[in-house]
Amino acid sequence: MAYTDSANSSAAQGKEVVHVDSSFEPLVPKFMVNRKKEVVAMQEAMASQDFETVRKISHGMKGAGGSYGFDRVSEIAAIIEQAAKATDGSVIQRELPLLGAYLERIEVVYD
């Protein structure tokens, strides 16, 4: 099965349209809730400079995003994971808000 993240923006609504295989429809709402919780957990970990927790969470998110067809989530998570490995807090602090905002803008279309 092919899953694509079209990342098409609807300027009027500020949405990011993501095409997901319809077989994932029952799973996507929980997937989205969990990713948003993980962003919060990474923000909390960064408050104490816990790069290992950020690395673990972002690594899992990177894999999960691709599995469900959310390629952009995987891309941002990969950047965060690499920054956590390098203990580069400035990159993480820049990318986490972008990831959180992206998750809020996603509009899922089932194919």
N, CA, C and O atoms as a Tinker XYZ file with bonds, in Angstrom:
   444  protein
     1  N      0.843000   -1.180000    0.000000    73     2
     2  CA     0.000000    0.000000    0.000000    64     1     3
     3  C      0.878000    1.230000    0.000000    63     2     4     5
     4  O      1.893000    1.286000    0.694000    81     3
     5  N      0.488000    2.193000   -0.768000    73     3     6
     6  CA     1.244000    3.442000   -0.817000    64     5     7
     7  C      0.533000    4.493000    0.017000    63     6     8     9
     8  O     -0.685000    4.653000   -0.063000    81     7
     9  N      1.303000    5.198000    0.810000    73     7    10
    10  CA     0.770000    6.262000    1.638000    64     9    11
    11  C      1.504000    7.526000    1.256000    63    10    12    13
    12  O      2.729000    7.531000    1.130000    81    11
    13  N      0.763000    8.588000    1.073000    73    11    14
    14  CA     1.427000    9.818000    0.682000    64    13    15
    15  C      1.015000   10.962000    1.572000    63    14    16    17
    16  O     -0.131000   11.050000    2.013000    81    15
    17  N      1.958000   11.830000    1.828000    73    15    18
    18  CA     1.713000   13.065000    2.558000    64    17    19
    19  C      1.851000   14.165000    1.527000    63    18    20    21
    20  O      2.963000   14.571000    1.190000    81    19
    21  N      0.736000   14.645000    1.028000    73    19    22
    22  CA     0.801000   15.614000   -0.055000    64    21    23
    23  C      1.266000   16.972000    0.414000    63    22    24    25
    24  O      1.777000   17.761000   -0.381000    81    23
    25  N      1.096000   17.261000    1.705000    73    23    26
    26  CA     1.502000   18.541000    2.282000    64    25    27
    27  C      0.978000   19.725000    1.480000    63    26    28    29
    28  O      1.625000   20.770000    1.408000    81    27
    29  N     -0.188000   19.559000    0.884000    73    27    30
    30  CA    -0.812000   20.670000    0.181000    64    29    31
    31  C     -1.455000   21.601000    1.197000    63    30    32    33
    32  O     -2.195000   21.158000    2.076000    81    31
    33  N     -1.176000   22.871000    1.077000    73    31    34
    34  CA    -1.743000   23.839000    2.007000    64    33    35
    35  C     -3.001000   24.461000    1.430000    63    34    36    37
    36  O     -3.067000   24.790000    0.245000    81    35
    37  N     -3.966000   24.611000    2.264000    73    35    38
    38  CA    -5.141000   25.388000    1.909000    64    37    39
    39  C     -4.956000   26.735000    2.583000    63    38    40    41
    40  O     -5.200000   26.872000    3.781000    81    39
    41  N     -4.533000   27.713000    1.832000    73    39    42
    42  CA    -4.186000   29.015000    2.395000    64    41    43
    43  C     -5.339000   29.623000    3.182000    63    42    44    45
    44  O     -5.122000   30.269000    4.208000    81    43
    45  N     -6.549000   29.420000    2.712000    73    43    46
    46  CA    -7.699000   30.011000    3.384000    64    45    47
    47  C     -7.889000   29.431000    4.785000    63    46    48    49
    48  O     -8.279000   30.145000    5.709000    81    47
    49  N     -7.617000   28.151000    4.939000    73    47    50
    50  CA    -7.841000   27.506000    6.224000    64    49    51
    51  C     -6.543000   27.217000    6.958000    63    50    52    53
    52  O     -6.583000   26.862000    8.136000    81    51
    53  N     -5.406000   27.354000    6.316000    73    51    54
    54  CA    -4.142000   27.049000    6.951000    64    53    55
    55  C     -3.963000   25.575000    7.241000    63    54    56    57
    56  O     -3.211000   25.208000    8.144000    81    55
    57  N     -4.632000   24.735000    6.500000    73    55    58
    58  CA    -4.577000   23.292000    6.731000    64    57    59
    59  C     -3.513000   22.636000    5.869000    63    58    60    61
    60  O     -3.167000   23.129000    4.795000    81    59
    61  N     -3.008000   21.527000    6.355000    73    59    62
    62  CA    -2.081000   20.683000    5.606000    64    61    63
    63  C     -2.838000   19.393000    5.301000    63    62    64    65
    64  O     -3.146000   18.619000    6.207000    81    63
    65  N     -3.133000   19.169000    4.038000    73    63    66
    66  CA    -3.890000   17.986000    3.647000    64    65    67
    67  C     -2.932000   16.798000    3.557000    63    66    68    69
    68  O     -1.906000   16.855000    2.878000    81    67
    69  N     -3.290000   15.732000    4.253000    73    67    70
    70  CA    -2.495000   14.511000    4.237000    64    69    71
    71  C     -3.399000   13.378000    3.773000    63    70    72    73
    72  O     -4.458000   13.137000    4.354000    81    71
    73  N     -2.976000   12.688000    2.726000    73    71    74
    74  CA    -3.736000   11.553000    2.213000    64    73    75
    75  C     -3.262000   10.288000    2.918000    63    74    76    77
    76  O     -2.073000    9.970000    2.926000    81    75
    77  N     -4.219000    9.572000    3.510000    73    75    78
    78  CA    -3.926000    8.374000    4.289000    64    77    79
    79  C     -4.797000    7.239000    3.763000    63    78    80    81
    80  O     -5.962000    7.438000    3.420000    81    79
    81  N     -4.220000    6.067000    3.707000    73    79    82
    82  CA    -4.974000    4.889000    3.290000    64    81    83
    83  C     -6.190000    4.717000    4.198000    63    82    84    85
    84  O     -6.075000    4.811000    5.420000    81    83
    85  N     -7.340000    4.467000    3.607000    73    83    86
    86  CA    -8.587000    4.379000    4.378000    64    85    87
    87  C     -8.574000    3.264000    5.419000    63    86    88    89
    88  O     -9.350000    3.307000    6.373000    81    87
    89  N     -7.717000    2.280000    5.253000    73    87    90
    90  CA    -7.651000    1.207000    6.250000    64    89    91
    91  C     -7.149000    1.727000    7.602000    63    90    92    93
    92  O     -7.345000    1.070000    8.624000    81    91
    93  N     -6.507000    2.895000    7.617000    73    91    94
    94  CA    -6.006000    3.476000    8.867000    64    93    95
    95  C     -7.009000    4.402000    9.538000    63    94    96    97
    96  O     -6.743000    4.920000   10.622000    81    95
    97  N     -8.151000    4.613000    8.912000    73    95    98
    98  CA    -9.118000    5.583000    9.436000    64    97    99
    99  C     -9.467000    5.364000   10.913000    63    98   100   101
   100  O     -9.532000    6.340000   11.661000    81    99
   101  N     -9.693000    4.125000   11.363000    73    99   102
   102  CA   -10.020000    3.955000   12.783000    64   101   103
   103  C     -8.859000    4.277000   13.727000    63   102   104   105
   104  O     -9.076000    4.534000   14.911000    81   103
   105  N     -7.645000    4.263000   13.214000    73   103   106
   106  CA    -6.460000    4.436000   14.050000    64   105   107
   107  C     -5.929000    5.865000   14.090000    63   106   108   109
   108  O     -5.234000    6.242000   15.033000    81   107
   109  N     -6.246000    6.651000   13.088000    73   107   110
   110  CA    -5.644000    7.980000   12.950000    64   109   111
   111  C     -5.976000    8.921000   14.109000    63   110   112   113
   112  O     -5.073000    9.616000   14.574000    81   111
   113  N     -7.211000    8.987000   14.600000    73   111   114
   114  CA    -7.468000    9.924000   15.707000    64   113   115
   115  C     -6.562000    9.668000   16.921000    63   114   116   117
   116  O     -6.017000   10.610000   17.496000    81   115
   117  N     -6.404000    8.418000   17.303000    73   115   118
   118  CA    -5.533000    8.110000   18.447000    64   117   119
   119  C     -4.076000    8.403000   18.101000    63   118   120   121
   120  O     -3.325000    8.889000   18.947000    81   119
   121  N     -3.672000    8.113000   16.867000    73   119   122
   122  CA    -2.324000    8.425000   16.414000    64   121   123
   123  C     -2.043000    9.914000   16.608000    63   122   124   125
   124  O     -0.997000   10.287000   17.137000    81   123
   125  N     -2.974000   10.760000   16.181000    73   123   126
   126  CA    -2.787000   12.203000   16.285000    64   125   127
   127  C     -2.715000   12.658000   17.742000    63   126   128   129
   128  O     -1.861000   13.471000   18.097000    81   127
   129  N     -3.594000   12.146000   18.572000    73   127   130
   130  CA    -3.582000   12.504000   19.997000    64   129   131
   131  C     -2.250000   12.117000   20.618000    63   130   132   133
   132  O     -1.666000   12.892000   21.376000    81   131
   133  N     -1.767000   10.922000   20.300000    73   131   134
   134  CA    -0.501000   10.468000   20.868000    64   133   135
   135  C      0.676000   11.315000   20.408000    63   134   136   137
   136  O      1.571000   11.606000   21.201000    81   135
   137  N      0.691000   11.718000   19.133000    73   135   138
   138  CA     1.804000   12.552000   18.658000    64   137   139
   139  C      1.803000   13.906000   19.364000    63   138   140   141
   140  O      2.865000   14.426000   19.707000    81   139
   141  N      0.621000   14.478000   19.581000    73   139   142
   142  CA     0.535000   15.760000   20.279000    64   141   143
   143  C      1.027000   15.620000   21.721000    63   142   144   145
   144  O      1.705000   16.510000   22.234000    81   143
   145  N      0.690000   14.513000   22.369000    73   143   146
   146  CA     1.174000   14.256000   23.725000    64   145   147
   147  C      2.694000   14.112000   23.731000    63   146   148   149
   148  O      3.364000   14.553000   24.665000    81   147
   149  N      3.224000   13.499000   22.694000    73   147   150
   150  CA     4.673000   13.322000   22.612000    64   149   151
   151  C      5.397000   14.658000   22.424000    63   150   152   153
   152  O      6.500000   14.839000   22.939000    81   151
   153  N      4.796000   15.580000   21.702000    73   151   154
   154  CA     5.395000   16.907000   21.566000    64   153   155
   155  C      5.493000   17.557000   22.943000    63   154   156   157
   156  O      6.526000   18.133000   23.285000    81   155
   157  N      4.430000   17.468000   23.729000    73   155   158
   158  CA     4.432000   18.023000   25.075000    64   157   159
   159  C      5.492000   17.326000   25.933000    63   158   160   161
   160  O      6.221000   17.984000   26.676000    81   159
   161  N      5.577000   16.019000   25.834000    73   159   162
   162  CA     6.572000   15.269000   26.617000    64   161   163
   163  C      7.994000   15.682000   26.235000    63   162   164   165
   164  O      8.864000   15.786000   27.100000    81   163
   165  N      8.233000   15.920000   24.936000    73   163   166
   166  CA     9.565000   16.365000   24.518000    64   165   167
   167  C      9.858000   17.776000   25.023000    63   166   168   169
   168  O     10.990000   18.074000   25.403000    81   167
   169  N      8.855000   18.638000   25.032000    73   167   170
   170  CA     9.041000   19.988000   25.567000    64   169   171
   171  C      9.390000   19.916000   27.053000    63   170   172   173
   172  O     10.266000   20.640000   27.526000    81   171
   173  N      8.701000   19.041000   27.785000    73   171   174
   174  CA     8.984000   18.874000   29.208000    64   173   175
   175  C     10.385000   18.308000   29.419000    63   174   176   177
   176  O     11.094000   18.731000   30.333000    81   175
   177  N     10.782000   17.365000   28.589000    73   175   178
   178  CA    12.125000   16.789000   28.702000    64   177   179
   179  C     13.191000   17.850000   28.433000    63   178   180   181
   180  O     14.233000   17.875000   29.088000    81   179
   181  N     12.924000   18.714000   27.475000    73   179   182
   182  CA    13.900000   19.764000   27.168000    64   181   183
   183  C     14.047000   20.766000   28.303000    63   182   184   185
   184  O     15.101000   21.381000   28.462000    81   183
   185  N     12.994000   20.929000   29.089000    73   183   186
   186  CA    13.075000   21.844000   30.233000    64   185   187
   187  C     14.165000   21.401000   31.209000    63   186   188   189
   188  O     14.743000   22.223000   31.920000    81   187
   189  N     14.440000   20.104000   31.237000    73   187   190
   190  CA    15.510000   19.584000   32.107000    64   189   191
   191  C     16.708000   19.078000   31.303000    63   190   192   193
   192  O     17.552000   18.344000   31.817000    81   191
   193  N     16.764000   19.483000   30.029000    73   191   194
   194  CA    17.870000   19.096000   29.150000    64   193   195
   195  C     18.026000   17.576000   29.051000    63   194   196   197
   196  O     19.141000   17.059000   28.982000    81   195
   197  N     16.899000   16.876000   29.046000    73   195   198
   198  CA    16.889000   15.410000   28.949000    64   197   199
   199  C     16.870000   15.012000   27.473000    63   198   200   201
   200  O     15.824000   14.676000   26.917000    81   199
   201  N     18.036000   15.058000   26.860000    73   199   202
   202  CA    18.149000   14.786000   25.426000    64   201   203
   203  C     17.843000   13.330000   25.090000    63   202   204   205
   204  O     17.354000   13.039000   23.999000    81   203
   205  N     18.124000   12.419000   26.008000    73   203   206
   206  CA    17.877000   10.999000   25.733000    64   205   207
   207  C     16.373000   10.728000   25.596000    63   206   208   209
   208  O     15.959000    9.977000   24.713000    81   207
   209  N     15.575000   11.321000   26.442000    73   207   210
   210  CA    14.121000   11.155000   26.328000    64   209   211
   211  C     13.627000   11.748000   25.014000    63   210   212   213
   212  O     12.797000   11.145000   24.334000    81   211
   213  N     14.124000   12.906000   24.657000    73   211   214
   214  CA    13.738000   13.531000   23.386000    64   213   215
   215  C     14.141000   12.631000   22.228000    63   214   216   217
   216  O     13.376000   12.460000   21.279000    81   215
   217  N     15.339000   12.052000   22.299000    73   215   218
   218  CA    15.807000   11.169000   21.234000    64   217   219
   219  C     14.899000    9.958000   21.093000    63   218   220   221
   220  O     14.523000    9.593000   19.979000    81   219
   221  N     14.545000    9.333000   22.207000    73   219   222
   222  CA    13.699000    8.137000   22.171000    64   221   223
   223  C     12.309000    8.448000   21.611000    63   222   224   225
   224  O     11.801000    7.720000   20.758000    81   223
   225  N     11.706000    9.523000   22.090000    73   223   226
   226  CA    10.364000    9.876000   21.623000    64   225   227
   227  C     10.390000   10.222000   20.140000    63   226   228   229
   228  O      9.547000    9.752000   19.376000    81   227
   229  N     11.351000   11.039000   19.734000    73   227   230
   230  CA    11.401000   11.460000   18.329000    64   229   231
   231  C     11.719000   10.285000   17.411000    63   230   232   233
   232  O     11.235000   10.233000   16.281000    81   231
   233  N     12.530000    9.342000   17.888000    73   231   234
   234  CA    12.826000    8.149000   17.088000    64   233   235
   235  C     11.543000    7.354000   16.822000    63   234   236   237
   236  O     11.282000    6.948000   15.689000    81   235
   237  N     10.754000    7.139000   17.862000    73   235   238
   238  CA     9.489000    6.429000   17.707000    64   237   239
   239  C      8.515000    7.171000   16.812000    63   238   240   241
   240  O      7.808000    6.568000   16.004000    81   239
   241  N      8.487000    8.495000   16.966000    73   239   242
   242  CA     7.586000    9.305000   16.149000    64   241   243
   243  C      7.995000    9.254000   14.683000    63   242   244   245
   244  O      7.145000    9.230000   13.794000    81   243
   245  N      9.279000    9.239000   14.442000    73   243   246
   246  CA     9.786000    9.168000   13.067000    64   245   247
   247  C      9.268000    7.908000   12.379000    63   246   248   249
   248  O      8.811000    7.964000   11.237000    81   247
   249  N      9.338000    6.780000   13.066000    73   247   250
   250  CA     8.854000    5.529000   12.490000    64   249   251
   251  C      7.350000    5.474000   12.355000    63   250   252   253
   252  O      6.826000    5.011000   11.342000    81   251
   253  N      6.659000    5.942000   13.368000    73   251   254
   254  CA     5.195000    5.906000   13.346000    64   253   255
   255  C      4.638000    6.805000   12.252000    63   254   256   257
   256  O      3.678000    6.436000   11.576000    81   255
   257  N      5.225000    7.967000   12.074000    73   255   258
   258  CA     4.739000    8.891000   11.049000    64   257   259
   259  C      4.766000    8.268000    9.673000    63   258   260   261
   260  O      3.792000    8.356000    8.925000    81   259
   261  N      5.873000    7.641000    9.339000    73   259   262
   262  CA     6.004000    7.002000    8.034000    64   261   263
   263  C      5.063000    5.827000    7.867000    63   262   264   265
   264  O      4.533000    5.596000    6.780000    81   263
   265  N      4.857000    5.087000    8.942000    73   263   266
   266  CA     3.977000    3.917000    8.879000    64   265   267
   267  C      2.536000    4.291000    8.555000    63   266   268   269
   268  O      1.827000    3.548000    7.876000    81   267
   269  N      2.117000    5.443000    9.046000    73   267   270
   270  CA     0.737000    5.881000    8.843000    64   269   271
   271  C      0.567000    6.771000    7.619000    63   270   272   273
   272  O     -0.561000    7.054000    7.213000    81   271
   273  N      1.663000    7.213000    7.030000    73   271   274
   274  CA     1.580000    8.077000    5.862000    64   273   275
   275  C      1.794000    9.544000    6.159000    63   274   276   277
   276  O      1.541000   10.390000    5.301000    81   275
   277  N      2.252000    9.861000    7.350000    73   275   278
   278  CA     2.516000   11.241000    7.733000    64   277   279
   279  C      4.008000   11.515000    7.575000    63   278   280   281
   280  O      4.751000   11.598000    8.552000    81   279
   281  N      4.423000   11.653000    6.323000    73   279   282
   282  CA     5.848000   11.788000    6.027000    64   281   283
   283  C      6.467000   13.034000    6.640000    63   282   284   285
   284  O      7.616000   12.994000    7.080000    81   283
   285  N      5.742000   14.126000    6.677000    73   283   286
   286  CA     6.298000   15.374000    7.233000    64   285   287
   287  C      6.545000   15.219000    8.730000    63   286   288   289
   288  O      7.522000   15.759000    9.249000    81   287
   289  N      5.686000   14.498000    9.426000    73   287   290
   290  CA     5.908000   14.231000   10.843000    64   289   291
   291  C      7.230000   13.478000   11.004000    63   290   292   293
   292  O      8.035000   13.803000   11.876000    81   291
   293  N      7.441000   12.480000   10.163000    73   291   294
   294  CA     8.684000   11.714000   10.211000    64   293   295
   295  C      9.899000   12.592000    9.926000    63   294   296   297
   296  O     10.934000   12.457000   10.579000    81   295
   297  N      9.773000   13.486000    8.958000    73   295   298
   298  CA    10.885000   14.370000    8.602000    64   297   299
   299  C     11.282000   15.274000    9.762000    63   298   300   301
   300  O     12.463000   15.404000   10.081000    81   299
   301  N     10.291000   15.894000   10.389000    73   299   302
   302  CA    10.590000   16.798000   11.507000    64   301   303
   303  C     11.125000   15.993000   12.688000    63   302   304   305
   304  O     12.071000   16.420000   13.351000    81   303
   305  N     10.530000   14.834000   12.955000    73   303   306
   306  CA    10.993000   13.987000   14.061000    64   305   307
   307  C     12.436000   13.551000   13.839000    63   306   308   309
   308  O     13.204000   13.456000   14.796000    81   307
   309  N     12.815000   13.287000   12.598000    73   307   310
   310  CA    14.193000   12.887000   12.293000    64   309   311
   311  C     15.164000   14.028000   12.602000    63   310   312   313
   312  O     16.257000   13.788000   13.116000    81   311
   313  N     14.778000   15.243000   12.298000    73   311   314
   314  CA    15.619000   16.402000   12.620000    64   313   315
   315  C     15.786000   16.516000   14.131000    63   314   316   317
   316  O     16.887000   16.749000   14.630000    81   315
   317  N     14.680000   16.349000   14.851000    73   315   318
   318  CA    14.730000   16.428000   16.313000    64   317   319
   319  C     15.590000   15.309000   16.881000    63   318   320   321
   320  O     16.382000   15.531000   17.796000    81   319
   321  N     15.433000   14.107000   16.336000    73   319   322
   322  CA    16.234000   12.975000   16.813000    64   321   323
   323  C     17.726000   13.239000   16.635000    63   322   324   325
   324  O     18.510000   13.012000   17.557000    81   323
   325  N     18.121000   13.713000   15.463000    73   323   326
   326  CA    19.536000   14.006000   15.206000    64   325   327
   327  C     20.041000   15.105000   16.135000    63   326   328   329
   328  O     21.162000   15.028000   16.638000    81   327
   329  N     19.229000   16.114000   16.361000    73   327   330
   330  CA    19.621000   17.195000   17.263000    64   329   331
   331  C     19.768000   16.680000   18.695000    63   330   332   333
   332  O     20.667000   17.106000   19.420000    81   331
   333  N     18.896000   15.775000   19.097000    73   331   334
   334  CA    18.995000   15.204000   20.449000    64   333   335
   335  C     20.270000   14.386000   20.592000    63   334   336   337
   336  O     20.934000   14.443000   21.627000    81   335
   337  N     20.615000   13.624000   19.558000    73   335   338
   338  CA    21.863000   12.857000   19.583000    64   337   339
   339  C     23.065000   13.776000   19.734000    63   338   340   341
   340  O     24.042000   13.432000   20.399000    81   339
   341  N     22.985000   14.949000   19.111000    73   339   342
   342  CA    24.086000   15.920000   19.145000    64   341   343
   343  C     23.960000   16.892000   20.329000    63   342   344   345
   344  O     24.755000   17.821000   20.464000    81   343
   345  N     22.965000   16.667000   21.171000    73   343   346
   346  CA    22.627000   17.566000   22.288000    64   345   347
   347  C     22.556000   19.026000   21.840000    63   346   348   349
   348  O     23.094000   19.919000   22.493000    81   347
   349  N     21.886000   19.246000   20.721000    73   347   350
   350  CA    21.708000   20.580000   20.157000    64   349   351
   351  C     20.311000   21.093000   20.509000    63   350   352   353
   352  O     19.360000   20.938000   19.743000    81   351
   353  N     20.218000   21.697000   21.666000    73   351   354
   354  CA    18.934000   22.181000   22.151000    64   353   355
   355  C     18.323000   23.268000   21.301000    63   354   356   357
   356  O     17.098000   23.381000   21.242000    81   355
   357  N     19.139000   24.075000   20.635000    73   355   358
   358  CA    18.589000   25.169000   19.839000    64   357   359
   359  C     17.778000   24.638000   18.652000    63   358   360   361
   360  O     16.734000   25.196000   18.314000    81   359
   361  N     18.255000   23.570000   18.025000    73   359   362
   362  CA    17.507000   22.972000   16.915000    64   361   363
   363  C     16.203000   22.362000   17.430000    63   362   364   365
   364  O     15.150000   22.520000   16.812000    81   363
   365  N     16.280000   21.675000   18.550000    73   363   366
   366  CA    15.074000   21.060000   19.121000    64   365   367
   367  C     14.058000   22.132000   19.481000    63   366   368   369
   368  O     12.870000   21.982000   19.196000    81   367
   369  N     14.514000   23.209000   20.104000    73   367   370
   370  CA    13.598000   24.288000   20.497000    64   369   371
   371  C     12.979000   24.962000   19.275000    63   370   372   373
   372  O     11.878000   25.505000   19.368000    81   371
   373  N     13.653000   24.938000   18.150000    73   371   374
   374  CA    13.108000   25.502000   16.914000    64   373   375
   375  C     12.111000   24.550000   16.266000    63   374   376   377
   376  O     11.067000   24.979000   15.775000    81   375
   377  N     12.433000   23.252000   16.262000    73   375   378
   378  CA    11.618000   22.274000   15.535000    64   377   379
   379  C     10.379000   21.806000   16.298000    63   378   380   381
   380  O      9.359000   21.510000   15.675000    81   379
   381  N     10.438000   21.731000   17.610000    73   379   382
   382  CA     9.268000   21.258000   18.373000    64   381   383
   383  C      8.025000   22.118000   18.135000    63   382   384   385
   384  O      6.951000   21.565000   17.897000    81   383
   385  N      8.130000   23.437000   18.189000    73   383   386
   386  CA     6.932000   24.239000   17.894000    64   385   387
   387  C      6.438000   24.051000   16.459000    63   386   388   389
   388  O      5.234000   24.077000   16.203000    81   387
   389  N      7.375000   23.862000   15.525000    73   387   390
   390  CA     6.963000   23.606000   14.140000    64   389   391
   391  C      6.192000   22.296000   14.034000    63   390   392   393
   392  O      5.183000   22.211000   13.334000    81   391
   393  N      6.675000   21.286000   14.730000    73   391   394
   394  CA     5.991000   19.991000   14.731000    64   393   395
   395  C      4.614000   20.107000   15.365000    63   394   396   397
   396  O      3.632000   19.601000   14.820000    81   395
   397  N      4.537000   20.764000   16.500000    73   395   398
   398  CA     3.245000   20.944000   17.163000    64   397   399
   399  C      2.251000   21.693000   16.290000    63   398   400   401
   400  O      1.080000   21.322000   16.208000    81   399
   401  N      2.724000   22.750000   15.640000    73   399   402
   402  CA     1.847000   23.536000   14.761000    64   401   403
   403  C      1.413000   22.714000   13.559000    63   402   404   405
   404  O      0.257000   22.784000   13.140000    81   403
   405  N      2.328000   21.941000   13.008000    73   403   406
   406  CA     1.982000   21.097000   11.868000    64   405   407
   407  C      0.893000   20.097000   12.249000    63   406   408   409
   408  O     -0.069000   19.907000   11.504000    81   407
   409  N      1.045000   19.460000   13.407000    73   407   410
   410  CA     0.044000   18.488000   13.853000    64   409   411
   411  C     -1.327000   19.126000   13.998000    63   410   412   413
   412  O     -2.343000   18.484000   13.735000    81   411
   413  N     -1.361000   20.373000   14.411000    73   411   414
   414  CA    -2.639000   21.082000   14.574000    64   413   415
   415  C     -3.284000   21.408000   13.230000    63   414   416   417
   416  O     -4.507000   21.516000   13.140000    81   415
   417  N     -2.475000   21.564000   12.190000    73   415   418
   418  CA    -3.001000   21.963000   10.879000    64   417   419
   419  C     -3.389000   20.790000    9.991000    63   418   420   421
   420  O     -3.997000   20.996000    8.940000    81   419
   421  N     -3.059000   19.588000   10.377000    73   419   422
   422  CA    -3.310000   18.447000    9.506000    64   421   423
   423  C     -4.813000   18.229000    9.287000    63   422   424   425
   424  O     -5.616000   18.207000   10.220000    81   423
   425  N     -5.137000   18.073000    8.033000    73   423   426
   426  CA    -6.491000   17.664000    7.630000    64   425   427
   427  C     -6.319000   16.352000    6.864000    63   426   428   429
   428  O     -5.715000   16.318000    5.792000    81   427
   429  N     -6.852000   15.292000    7.424000    73   427   430
   430  CA    -6.676000   13.965000    6.848000    64   429   431
   431  C     -7.750000   13.699000    5.801000    63   430   432   433
   432  O     -8.936000   13.936000    6.030000    81   431
   433  N     -7.314000   13.207000    4.658000    73   431   434
   434  CA    -8.211000   12.755000    3.591000    64   433   435
   435  C     -7.911000   11.278000    3.400000    63   434   436   437
   436  O     -6.765000   10.893000    3.172000    81   435
   437  N     -8.946000   10.455000    3.495000    73   435   438
   438  CA    -8.769000    9.011000    3.377000    64   437   439
   439  C     -8.986000    8.565000    1.938000    63   438   440   441
   440  O     -9.995000    8.899000    1.315000    81   439
   441  N     -8.036000    7.815000    1.424000    73   439   442
   442  CA    -8.109000    7.307000    0.052000    64   441   443
   443  C     -8.401000    5.819000    0.046000    63   442   444
   444  O     -8.499000    5.214000   -1.022000    81   443
